[in-house]
């Protein structure tokens, strides 16, 4: 179990010394931050739910919490407890676990294009908790200064493009 602290309003999940800060913008209160493993995601279960206290974990409409401890390999999402009012664009359902719109990386159930089973309210994707630091050596790499008129913008479904065996 992790020690739960107030956190700070930096959107998404951010690995810091000693733990991970989570923050999400929402006018409606999230009921809990949900933590789970990739196996939990496939089995529709949560390892741990961390309730968010409006007095400790809220700055304006940003909800935040810092979990002290090792969370490497864990996934996360949120449960929101708000009014179900489709005519106002509100589709809150506390049984749903939703992906963080500010997640720096996401993982899926690896069933590309397959909808959830039956009345399954679990997400097809979840946020990945980032590593505390990047080990990639940029070796002094700098942006290429190509004129905009010489650029070719290629828009694609990255997962579909790279999932095929021919993409190596």
C-alpha positions as CSV (number, residue, x, y, z in Angstrom):
1,X,0.0,0.0,0.0
2,X,1.1,3.5,-0.8
3,X,1.1,6.5,1.5
4,X,-1.4,9.0,0.3
5,X,-0.5,12.7,0.3
6,X,-2.2,15.9,-1.1
7,X,-0.4,16.1,-4.4
8,X,-0.3,19.1,-6.8
9,X,-2.3,20.2,-9.8
10,X,0.1,19.1,-12.6
11,X,-2.1,17.3,-15.1
12,X,-1.7,13.6,-15.8
13,X,0.6,11.2,-13.9
14,X,4.0,12.5,-13.1
15,X,6.8,10.4,-11.6
16,X,8.6,12.4,-8.9
17,X,11.2,11.5,-6.3
18,X,9.5,9.0,-3.9
19,X,6.3,8.4,-5.8
20,X,3.8,9.6,-8.4
21,X,1.6,12.7,-8.6
22,X,-1.8,12.3,-10.3
23,X,-4.0,15.2,-11.4
24,X,-7.1,15.6,-13.5
25,X,-9.3,18.5,-14.4
26,X,-13.0,18.0,-13.6
27,X,-15.8,20.2,-12.3
28,X,-17.5,17.1,-11.1
29,X,-15.7,15.2,-8.3
30,X,-13.9,12.0,-9.1
31,X,-14.8,9.4,-6.6
32,X,-11.4,7.7,-6.7
33,X,-8.1,7.1,-8.4
34,X,-8.1,3.5,-9.5
35,X,-4.9,1.5,-9.7
36,X,-4.6,-1.9,-11.4
37,X,-2.1,-4.2,-13.2
38,X,-2.4,-5.2,-16.9
39,X,-3.8,-8.5,-15.7
40,X,-6.4,-6.6,-13.7
41,X,-7.4,-4.6,-16.8
42,X,-8.1,-7.8,-18.7
43,X,-10.0,-9.3,-15.7
44,X,-12.1,-6.2,-15.0
45,X,-10.8,-5.6,-11.5
46,X,-9.1,-2.8,-9.5
47,X,-6.1,-3.5,-7.2
48,X,-6.7,-0.4,-5.2
49,X,-9.1,2.6,-5.1
50,X,-7.8,5.8,-3.6
51,X,-10.6,8.1,-2.6
52,X,-10.1,11.9,-3.2
53,X,-10.9,14.3,-0.5
54,X,-12.2,17.7,-1.7
55,X,-10.4,19.5,1.2
56,X,-7.0,17.9,0.6
57,X,-7.0,16.8,-3.1
58,X,-8.6,19.8,-4.9
59,X,-7.3,23.1,-6.3
60,X,-10.1,24.8,-8.2
61,X,-11.4,22.2,-10.6
62,X,-8.2,20.2,-10.6
63,X,-8.2,17.0,-8.5
64,X,-4.8,15.7,-7.4
65,X,-3.1,13.2,-5.2
66,X,0.5,12.0,-4.6
67,X,1.1,8.3,-3.9
68,X,4.4,7.7,-2.1
69,X,6.0,4.4,-3.0
70,X,6.9,2.2,-5.9
71,X,4.2,2.0,-8.6
72,X,6.3,0.7,-11.6
73,X,4.2,-1.4,-13.9
74,X,0.8,-0.2,-12.5
75,X,-2.0,1.3,-14.6
76,X,-4.5,3.9,-13.5
77,X,-7.9,5.4,-14.3
78,X,-10.6,7.3,-12.5
79,X,-14.1,6.7,-11.2
80,X,-16.3,9.8,-11.4
81,X,-19.4,10.3,-9.3
82,X,-21.5,12.9,-11.0
83,X,-25.0,13.5,-12.3
84,X,-26.2,11.3,-15.2
85,X,-27.8,13.9,-17.5
86,X,-27.3,13.1,-21.2
87,X,-29.3,16.2,-22.2
88,X,-26.5,18.3,-20.6
89,X,-23.7,16.1,-21.9
90,X,-23.1,14.4,-18.6
91,X,-22.8,10.6,-18.7
92,X,-21.3,10.0,-15.3
93,X,-21.5,6.4,-14.1
94,X,-19.6,5.4,-11.0
95,X,-19.3,1.8,-12.2
96,X,-17.1,3.0,-15.1
97,X,-13.4,3.4,-14.9
98,X,-12.3,6.0,-17.3
99,X,-8.9,6.7,-18.8
100,X,-7.1,9.9,-17.8
101,X,-7.3,12.4,-20.7
102,X,-3.9,13.8,-19.6
103,X,-2.2,10.4,-19.5
104,X,1.3,10.5,-21.0
105,X,0.9,6.9,-22.2
106,X,-1.9,4.4,-22.4
107,X,-2.1,0.6,-22.7
108,X,-5.0,-1.4,-24.2
109,X,-6.4,-4.8,-23.7
110,X,-4.7,-5.7,-27.1
111,X,-8.0,-6.7,-28.6
112,X,-7.8,-4.1,-31.4
113,X,-11.3,-3.1,-32.6
114,X,-13.1,-5.6,-30.3
115,X,-15.7,-4.0,-28.1
116,X,-16.1,-4.8,-24.5
117,X,-18.1,-7.9,-23.6
118,X,-21.8,-7.5,-23.0
119,X,-22.5,-4.9,-20.4
120,X,-18.8,-4.4,-19.5
121,X,-18.2,-0.9,-18.3
122,X,-14.4,-1.3,-18.0
123,X,-12.2,0.7,-20.2
124,X,-10.5,-0.7,-23.3
125,X,-7.5,1.4,-22.3
126,X,-5.8,2.7,-19.1
127,X,-3.1,5.2,-18.3
128,X,0.4,3.9,-17.8
129,X,2.3,5.2,-14.7
130,X,5.4,6.8,-16.1
131,X,9.0,5.9,-15.0
132,X,10.7,8.4,-12.7
133,X,13.1,9.5,-15.4
134,X,14.0,8.9,-19.0
135,X,17.1,6.9,-19.6
136,X,17.2,7.8,-23.3
137,X,20.4,9.5,-24.3
138,X,19.6,12.3,-26.8
139,X,23.3,12.8,-27.5
140,X,22.9,16.5,-28.2
141,X,20.0,16.0,-30.6
142,X,18.4,19.2,-31.8
143,X,15.3,20.0,-33.8
144,X,15.8,19.8,-37.6
145,X,15.2,23.3,-39.0
146,X,13.2,22.4,-42.1
147,X,11.2,25.3,-43.6
148,X,7.4,24.6,-43.2
149,X,6.9,24.7,-47.0
150,X,9.2,21.6,-47.3
151,X,7.4,19.5,-44.7
152,X,5.1,16.6,-45.5
153,X,2.5,16.0,-42.8
154,X,1.4,12.3,-42.7
155,X,-1.6,11.6,-40.6
156,X,-2.3,7.9,-39.6
157,X,-3.6,5.5,-37.2
158,X,-0.3,4.7,-35.5
159,X,-1.4,1.5,-33.9
160,X,-2.9,0.1,-37.1
161,X,0.1,1.1,-39.0
162,X,2.7,-0.5,-36.7
163,X,0.7,-3.6,-35.5
164,X,1.1,-5.5,-38.8
165,X,4.0,-7.9,-39.0
166,X,5.4,-6.1,-42.0
167,X,6.2,-3.0,-39.9
168,X,9.0,-4.8,-38.1
